[in-house]
Amino acid sequence: MICLTLSDSTLEECVKTTEKNSKWIDAVELRLDYLKIEDRERANLFPSMVNFPVICTHRRVQDGGRFEGSEKQRKAEILKALDGDFKYVDIEDDIKKCEIDEKAKEKGIKIIRSFHDFNGIPNDIYSRVITLKKRGDIAKIAVTPKGILDTITLFNAQKELKDVEKIIIGMGPYGVATRILYKRMGSILTFASDNQAAPGQLRARELKELYQADKVNDKTAIYGIIGNPVEHSASPLIHNLGFKAIHYNAIYVPFLVDNARAFFALAENLQMRGFSVTVPHKVEVLTYLGNITREVKQIGACNTVVRTPGLWKGMNTDYYGFLIPILSDIENGRIKNALVIGAGGASYAIVWALRNWGVKVTILNRTLSHAERIAKINICAFDKLENAKNYEGQVDLIVQTTSVGLSTFESPIEGFKFTGKEIAYDIVYKPHMTKFLTDAKAAGCKLHFGDEMLFEQGKLQFEAFTGYHYPKNLKPEL
C-alpha cells in the first residue's frame, strides 16, 4: 500500500487532501496530533468521511509528533477516536498494554506497534521488530540511516524477518530509497505526504506515477543513481518514464551515497542491473569496476555502471551527452577555444570531449592542483579561478561544470564580462537559468542548458541499461 499521512488541522481539510491524492493512494493515516483540539474530539467520524482504510495515529513530540499534552489525555483521545471505523491504530513500543489494545481487539482494529529513532539505527533492530510483532499485529520500525551501510541493514530486513508482518522505514535523505523500494524490504506499506510529515517522505503521486513503487516485485529490475547530493537529480524522470513507455518491469531509484565501496555491496544485495554515477563518485567507482570502455580509460571518470556476467562494466555517456548540443558549432569552426570552469568529475569528460575534437581548452579551478591533473591528461592549459577576468573576450565557449548555482543564485565567475560572442554552457539543470547563464544572456550570448546534456547522456544510459533506444516521442520536462 501507499499510505498518505494527513497533517492538516481539521477533518474537512484532511478529506480534501485525501480526495486530491485519491488516484495514487491505498490508505490514509490520520494524525490526531496535527488536528485542532475540537477536531480531535470528533476524529471518530473521519473513517466514514473517506473511502480508504484509515490508520489512527497520535504522535508525541519525542516520537516526531506534535502532541505536548499529558499521556492520560492522549490515550483518552485515541480511545474516543476508536469509536470510529478505523482499520489500524499505531501504538508506540514503550506503551504498556492498556485499554487501547483491548478496545482495538474488541473492534477488530489491527494494532501497529511502532519504534522511532531519529538519531540512527539500533544494533538490535531485527530483534526489536520481532518483539514489537509479539505485542501487536504489525511491527513498525522508523529509523534514521546515517550512511549507505545503515541502508544495507534496512534492506536486509526481508531476509532476516521474512515471515513477520512489518513496516520498515528509513527516515531522512539516506532512507529515501527504502521508501521507494519498500516492497523489497517486505514492508506492507510506505508513507507519503504533501508536506513531509516525516523526514524524507515523498509525495503520493511521485511514488505511484514516477516510481510505480507499489508494482515492484521479485522480477523488477532495479537501476539507480548514486551521488552526494542526489535529491535534485532529474534522472529518475528520464529513466522511469522510459521504462514505462517500453513496458519494461524496472525501476530507477536515487541513492544518497557516502561510500562507493559500501554501495557496491548494496548493489549486490539488491541485484541491481546498473546505475548512473554523479558527483563526487565518478572517479572513486573506477576501483570497483572489472571492465571499462575506451572513453572511461581515456577520460579517467565513469558516469554509467552496468552489470555484465561476473563483473561491473564502467562507461561514460557524459562525453557524447555534452557534445551533441554543440557539435555543429565545433564542426563549422564557430568553437575553436574554450574555458572550462571547474575540475570535478564532470569536467573530465567535457575537457576530453573538447580536446578530442581539436578545441583548445583552459581549465579554471579554485584548487589549482585539480585543474592541473586534468590538464596534464588532456594536454591543455589551466589557471586559477580567480584569474577568470584575464580570459574576457578571448574564448568562443565557456562551460560551467561546478555545483555553484545549484542551490544559490551565484556564478563561479562573478563579475566576468561576457562580450556576447561567447557560447555559454552550464551543465547545472536546476534551476534552468542559473546566474552564470543569466549574466551571459544579458550580454547576448548563445546559451546551452544542463538539461540538454542530461537528456542526451541519459538516453545513451537508457540504451546501455535496456538494450533499447530511448522512445523517440518521449521528452520528459526536466
Secondary structure, DSSP 8 states (H G I E B T S, - for coil): -EEEEE--SSHHHHHHHHHHTGGG-SEEEEEGGGS-HHHHTTGGGGGGGSSS-EEEE--BGGGT--B-S-HHHHHHHHHHHTTS--SEEEEETTS-S-HHHHHHHHHT-EEEEEEE-SS---TTHHHHHHHHHHTSSEEEEEE---SHHHHHHHHTHHHHSTTS-EEEEE-SGGGHHHHHTGGGGTBS-EEE-SS-SSTT-B-HHIIIIIS-GGG--TT-EEEEEEESS-TT--HHHHHHHHHHHTT--EEEEEEE-S-HHHHHHHHHHTT--EEEE-TT-TTGGGGG-SEE-HHHHHHS--SEEEEETTEEEEE--HHHHHHGGGHHHHHTTS--EEEEE--SHHHHHHHHHHHHTT-EEEEEESSHHHHHHHHHHHT-EEEEGGGGGGGTTT-SEEEE-SSTTSSSS--TTTT----S-SEEEE---SSSS-HHHHHHHHTT-EEE-HHHHHHHHHHHHHHHHHSS---TT-----
